[in-house]
C-alpha cells in the first residue's frame, strides 16, 4: 500500500533530519586520509570536539579520543582538542584554526610531543588558559588531554555547538519506523514542553535563592571596602599628592561604585563574580596608593588572602591543608602568614550555610563559588579548593551548568551562550603565536620552550 501524501511528507522530513544527524557524527580518528592543512582539522572540529590526525593516531587511541569527546559533550562546553603530528604546518596555527572553524571556544593542540592552548577571552581568560596549560606540561598525552579537559570544561563559559549533539541514524530506516518516530515526537511535544517549563521555573527559583544567600556576604564585602575608603583620609588636593596617587584613588572609587551597581543589577548567582572582581580591583588600587604615600616600592598584583579577601591582597604563599585534605600553597596576607608560621589557625571567613550555622566559605556549599571566583580567578581556584566541599562540587559538570563555571574571564562571559559558528565576536588578539603556555598576545615559543620559529 502506498503511503498517503501527508505520510510521504513526514517520511521526507524525518529522513532529511536523520541524514543531517548522521553528517554530524564525530570524526573517528584514523578514518580519513592524513590531514594536509588546517581546513581538514577545522572541518572535523565543526562536527565533534576531538580530532586526531591519522599521522598522530599512535598518540591517542580511538577509544581514548571517543571518551574525551564524550566528556566534553556531556559538559556541553566549547572545548576542542586536536592531536597533530610534529611536522604539521605551524605558522599561525591557532589563528587560522579559529578563523576556519568559526567556533567561539577553547582550542587545545597536542603537536608531536608538545602541547599548548588558546581561547576566546569571553570563554576563558588569558591567565586561566596559561595557568591551565602550564599545569599539564610534561604529562603523557592521554593524562595531559584528560586533565586539561577536566579543568577546561569546569572553567569555560558558553555552550558547545549544536552540531556536536550525539547521534545520527540510518538513512535507510523502514517507513513504518519513521512514521512511528514522527508520531512519538508529535504526541510527546506537549508533555516535553510542560516538563521543560517546570524545570526552568525550578531552576529560576533555585537561582534566586542562591543569589539571596550570596547577597549577604557580598554586601559585607562592599561595606568593608567602603569603610576602607573612609579610613583612608586621602584628599586629591593634599600636599604631596601627585597624579599617580589621584589616579589610584579615582580607580578605587570607581571600583566601589561598580561593585554596588553590579550587585544591584545581578539576576543570577554567577553575576556576583563581577562584583567581587570590582572589589578586588579597588583594594589593589588602595594598596598602590598606600605605597606611593609612604614612599614604599609598589606592590605586585596578587590575588587576595585566601582565608578572607577582606584582608586585602596577599603578600606571600604559605602551606595549608583543610581538615582531612592534602597540603597546598595558598596566597595569604601578612597576618595570616604569621599565624600559620606560629602554628595558629588563620582568620578564616565564615558564611551562613542556610541551616543556622556558619562555616568557612569553602565548606559552605556551591552558592559561594561565584563569589570566590571573582577573587581567585585565572584558573587557580580549583587547585586552592581541592579537598574542600566547594572544590568537590565544582568538579562536576552539574556545578558548571548551575553556576556559570567560568573561573577565567567571567566579566565578558556572564550569561554567554558561546560555541556558535560565528566569527562576529572573534578577537584575533586572543589567538596570537603558538607558545608561552597560553600567553595570548605575548608571542613566544610553543609550549614555553620549543622554538618553532616563524609566527608560531
MOHUPE-V928648 format. One record per residue. N is the residue number from 0. PSI is psi in radians with two decimals (NA if undefined). NEAR is the number of other ideal C-beta (glycine too) atoms within 10 Angstrom. Layout:
BEGIN
n | psi | near
N | PSI | NEAR
N | PSI | NEAR
END
This chain:
BEGIN
n | psi | near
0 | 2.33 | 3
1 | 2.46 | 6
2 | 2.68 | 14
3 | 2.92 | 9
4 | -0.68 | 8
5 | -0.73 | 8
6 | -0.68 | 14
7 | -0.72 | 12
8 | -0.74 | 11
9 | -0.75 | 20
10 | -0.72 | 17
11 | -0.79 | 11
12 | -0.79 | 12
13 | -0.66 | 19
14 | -0.75 | 16
15 | -0.68 | 11
16 | -0.74 | 15
17 | -0.66 | 19
18 | -0.71 | 13
19 | -0.71 | 13
20 | -0.68 | 16
21 | -0.62 | 13
22 | -0.36 | 10
23 | 0.02 | 17
24 | 2.40 | 15
25 | 2.53 | 22
26 | 2.27 | 20
27 | 2.18 | 13
28 | 2.34 | 24
29 | 0.05 | 16
30 | -0.02 | 11
31 | 3.06 | 13
32 | 2.79 | 8
33 | 2.37 | 13
34 | 2.31 | 23
35 | -0.29 | 11
36 | 3.11 | 11
37 | -0.51 | 23
38 | -0.69 | 13
39 | -0.77 | 17
40 | -0.78 | 25
41 | -0.77 | 21
42 | -0.68 | 15
43 | -0.73 | 24
44 | -0.33 | 24
45 | -0.46 | 19
46 | -0.38 | 15
47 | 2.76 | 23
48 | -0.21 | 31
49 | 2.29 | 29
50 | 2.27 | 26
51 | 2.04 | 27
52 | 2.39 | 24
53 | -0.60 | 14
54 | -0.19 | 17
55 | 0.26 | 23
56 | -0.38 | 17
57 | -0.34 | 12
58 | -0.67 | 21
59 | 2.11 | 20
60 | 2.82 | 14
61 | -0.69 | 13
62 | -0.75 | 9
63 | -0.66 | 18
64 | -0.73 | 26
65 | -0.73 | 15
66 | -0.68 | 13
67 | -0.76 | 22
68 | -0.70 | 22
69 | -0.71 | 14
70 | -0.75 | 19
71 | -0.76 | 25
72 | -0.72 | 19
73 | -0.61 | 12
74 | -0.29 | 24
75 | 0.88 | 18
76 | 2.57 | 31
77 | 1.17 | 30
78 | 2.22 | 30
79 | 2.49 | 33
80 | 2.29 | 26
81 | 2.30 | 24
82 | 2.01 | 28
83 | 2.73 | 22
84 | 2.78 | 17
85 | -0.49 | 14
86 | 0.23 | 9
87 | 2.44 | 21
88 | 2.22 | 14
89 | -0.33 | 20
90 | 2.08 | 14
91 | 0.65 | 19
92 | -0.90 | 26
93 | -0.81 | 25
94 | -0.79 | 20
95 | -0.70 | 17
96 | -0.76 | 21
97 | -0.69 | 26
98 | -0.74 | 15
99 | -0.59 | 18
100 | -0.67 | 22
101 | 0.24 | 15
102 | 2.15 | 29
103 | 2.04 | 28
104 | -2.79 | 29
105 | 2.30 | 32
106 | 2.11 | 25
107 | 2.35 | 26
108 | 2.19 | 23
109 | 1.96 | 24
110 | 1.75 | 24
111 | -2.08 | 16
112 | 0.16 | 11
113 | 2.79 | 18
114 | 2.45 | 22
115 | 2.95 | 29
116 | 2.77 | 24
117 | 2.86 | 28
118 | 2.68 | 32
119 | 2.33 | 27
120 | -0.40 | 21
121 | -0.23 | 23
122 | -0.75 | 30
123 | 2.38 | 34
124 | 2.82 | 27
125 | -0.77 | 22
126 | -0.70 | 17
127 | -0.77 | 28
128 | -0.74 | 33
129 | -0.83 | 23
130 | -0.73 | 21
131 | -0.76 | 28
132 | -0.75 | 24
133 | -0.63 | 16
134 | -0.34 | 18
135 | 0.09 | 20
136 | 2.49 | 14
137 | -0.11 | 10
138 | 2.75 | 14
139 | 2.81 | 9
140 | -0.77 | 16
141 | -0.83 | 15
142 | -0.75 | 11
143 | -0.87 | 18
144 | -0.67 | 24
145 | -0.73 | 17
146 | -0.73 | 14
147 | -0.85 | 24
148 | -0.72 | 25
149 | -0.77 | 16
150 | -0.68 | 22
151 | -0.72 | 29
152 | -0.39 | 23
153 | -0.60 | 21
154 | -0.38 | 32
155 | 2.49 | 33
156 | 2.86 | 32
157 | -3.11 | 27
158 | 2.80 | 18
159 | 2.69 | 24
160 | 2.55 | 24
161 | -0.44 | 10
162 | -0.25 | 16
163 | 0.03 | 24
164 | 2.57 | 13
165 | 2.60 | 12
166 | -2.41 | 10
167 | 2.90 | 15
168 | -3.07 | 18
169 | 2.07 | 10
170 | -0.19 | 12
171 | 0.54 | 7
172 | 2.58 | 15
173 | 2.61 | 9
174 | -0.79 | 14
175 | -0.68 | 10
176 | -0.71 | 12
177 | -0.74 | 21
178 | -0.69 | 15
179 | -0.74 | 12
180 | -0.79 | 16
181 | -0.71 | 16
182 | -0.72 | 11
183 | -0.74 | 10
184 | -0.82 | 13
185 | -0.79 | 10
186 | -0.64 | 10
187 | -0.13 | 11
188 | -0.83 | 10
189 | -0.77 | 9
190 | -0.71 | 9
191 | -0.68 | 11
192 | -0.72 | 10
193 | -0.76 | 10
194 | -0.73 | 11
195 | -0.77 | 10
196 | -0.72 | 10
197 | -0.74 | 10
198 | -0.68 | 10
199 | -0.74 | 10
200 | -0.70 | 10
201 | -0.74 | 10
202 | -0.72 | 12
203 | -0.69 | 12
204 | -0.73 | 10
205 | -0.69 | 13
206 | -0.70 | 18
207 | -0.73 | 13
208 | -0.72 | 13
209 | -0.68 | 23
210 | -0.72 | 20
211 | -0.62 | 12
212 | -0.69 | 19
213 | -0.54 | 24
214 | -0.62 | 15
215 | -0.89 | 10
216 | -0.60 | 20
217 | -0.72 | 21
218 | -0.63 | 14
219 | -0.73 | 13
220 | -0.79 | 25
221 | -0.74 | 19
222 | -0.78 | 11
223 | -0.68 | 14
224 | -0.70 | 24
225 | -0.67 | 15
226 | -0.62 | 11
227 | -0.72 | 16
228 | -0.69 | 16
229 | -0.70 | 8
230 | -0.33 | 9
231 | -0.68 | 14
232 | 0.82 | 7
233 | 2.39 | 17
234 | 2.18 | 10
235 | -0.46 | 12
236 | 0.09 | 6
237 | 2.70 | 10
238 | 2.36 | 5
239 | -0.24 | 8
240 | 2.36 | 16
241 | -3.12 | 10
242 | -0.65 | 8
243 | -0.74 | 12
244 | -0.77 | 19
245 | -0.63 | 15
246 | -0.72 | 15
247 | -0.80 | 23
248 | -0.72 | 20
249 | -0.72 | 13
250 | -0.67 | 17
251 | -0.77 | 23
252 | -0.75 | 13
253 | -0.72 | 14
254 | -0.68 | 22
255 | -0.80 | 20
256 | -0.71 | 11
257 | -0.76 | 17
258 | -0.76 | 26
259 | -0.73 | 17
260 | -0.76 | 13
261 | -0.72 | 23
262 | -0.68 | 22
263 | -0.55 | 8
264 | -0.18 | 10
265 | 2.31 | 20
266 | -0.33 | 12
267 | 2.70 | 17
268 | -0.70 | 26
269 | -0.36 | 26
270 | -0.24 | 21
271 | -0.43 | 31
272 | -0.65 | 27
273 | -0.53 | 22
274 | -0.88 | 27
275 | -0.48 | 28
276 | -0.72 | 20
277 | -0.74 | 25
278 | -0.75 | 28
279 | -0.75 | 24
280 | -0.75 | 18
281 | -0.72 | 25
282 | -0.63 | 23
283 | -0.66 | 22
284 | -0.68 | 20
285 | -0.66 | 22
286 | -0.69 | 20
287 | -0.76 | 21
288 | -0.76 | 22
289 | -0.72 | 16
290 | -0.70 | 15
291 | -0.73 | 17
292 | -0.56 | 16
293 | 0.00 | 7
294 | 0.41 | 7
295 | 2.82 | 9
296 | 2.54 | 6
297 | 2.36 | 11
298 | 2.67 | 15
299 | 2.71 | 9
300 | 2.06 | 11
301 | 2.78 | 16
302 | 2.85 | 19
303 | 3.00 | 24
304 | 2.25 | 26
305 | -0.63 | 29
306 | -0.50 | 26
307 | 1.91 | 22
308 | -0.35 | 26
309 | -0.26 | 19
310 | -0.23 | 20
311 | -3.07 | 22
312 | 2.47 | 20
313 | 2.74 | 22
314 | -0.27 | 19
315 | 3.07 | 12
316 | 2.51 | 14
317 | 2.68 | 20
318 | 2.37 | 11
319 | 2.59 | 18
320 | 2.33 | 11
321 | 2.85 | 18
322 | 2.21 | 8
323 | 0.30 | 7
324 | 2.93 | 14
325 | 2.66 | 8
326 | 2.48 | 10
327 | 2.87 | 16
328 | 2.33 | 13
329 | 2.60 | 24
330 | 2.33 | 22
331 | 2.72 | 25
332 | 2.98 | 25
333 | -0.71 | 13
334 | -0.77 | 16
335 | -0.53 | 26
336 | -0.69 | 18
337 | -0.72 | 13
338 | -0.81 | 17
339 | -0.72 | 17
340 | -0.60 | 10
341 | 0.05 | 7
342 | 0.36 | 6
343 | 2.54 | 10
344 | 2.44 | 10
345 | 2.89 | 22
346 | 1.63 | 15
347 | 2.43 | 15
348 | 2.16 | 23
349 | 2.62 | 15
350 | 2.89 | 21
351 | 2.27 | 15
352 | -0.13 | 17
353 | 0.00 | 13
354 | 0.48 | 9
355 | 0.28 | 6
356 | 2.73 | 9
357 | 2.41 | 12
358 | 2.84 | 16
359 | 2.47 | 19
360 | -0.56 | 25
361 | -0.06 | 24
362 | 0.38 | 19
363 | 0.07 | 23
364 | 2.98 | 19
365 | -0.36 | 18
366 | -0.45 | 27
367 | 0.06 | 27
368 | -0.85 | 29
369 | -0.65 | 29
370 | -0.85 | 23
371 | -0.59 | 25
372 | -0.56 | 26
373 | -0.52 | 28
374 | -0.66 | 21
375 | 0.94 | 23
376 | -2.79 | 25
377 | 0.30 | 20
378 | 0.02 | 25
379 | -0.31 | 19
380 | -0.83 | 26
381 | -0.67 | 20
382 | -0.68 | 15
383 | -0.61 | 20
384 | 0.07 | 26
385 | 2.22 | 15
386 | 0.00 | 16
387 | 2.94 | 19
388 | -0.83 | 19
389 | -0.69 | 23
390 | -0.71 | 19
391 | -0.70 | 14
392 | -0.64 | 18
393 | -0.32 | 23
394 | -0.11 | 16
395 | 2.53 | 13
396 | -0.52 | 16
397 | -0.69 | 11
398 | -0.74 | 17
399 | -0.69 | 21
400 | -0.65 | 14
401 | -0.59 | 20
402 | 0.42 | 23
403 | -0.27 | 24
404 | -0.89 | 25
405 | 2.10 | 30
406 | 0.52 | 30
407 | -1.96 | 31
408 | 1.27 | 26
409 | -0.60 | 28
410 | -0.68 | 18
411 | -0.28 | 17
412 | 0.04 | 25
413 | 2.17 | 21
414 | 0.16 | 11
415 | 2.38 | 22
416 | -0.63 | 11
417 | -3.12 | 24
418 | 0.16 | 25
419 | 2.70 | 18
420 | 1.39 | 12
421 | 2.45 | 11
422 | 0.17 | 14
423 | -0.61 | 7
424 | 0.32 | 13
425 | 2.05 | 16
426 | 1.91 | 14
427 | -0.33 | 13
428 | -0.38 | 11
429 | -0.29 | 24
430 | 1.05 | 22
431 | -2.66 | 20
432 | 2.61 | 25
433 | 2.24 | 27
434 | 2.99 | 22
435 | 0.23 | 23
436 | 0.71 | 23
437 | 0.30 | 25
438 | 1.58 | 20
439 | 2.47 | 22
440 | -0.26 | 14
441 | -0.11 | 13
442 | -2.57 | 13
443 | -3.13 | 17
444 | 2.69 | 18
445 | 2.27 | 24
446 | 0.10 | 22
447 | -0.01 | 17
448 | -0.72 | 12
449 | 2.31 | 18
450 | 1.76 | 10
451 | -0.18 | 18
452 | -3.08 | 10
453 | -2.53 | 10
454 | 0.32 | 13
455 | NA | 21
END
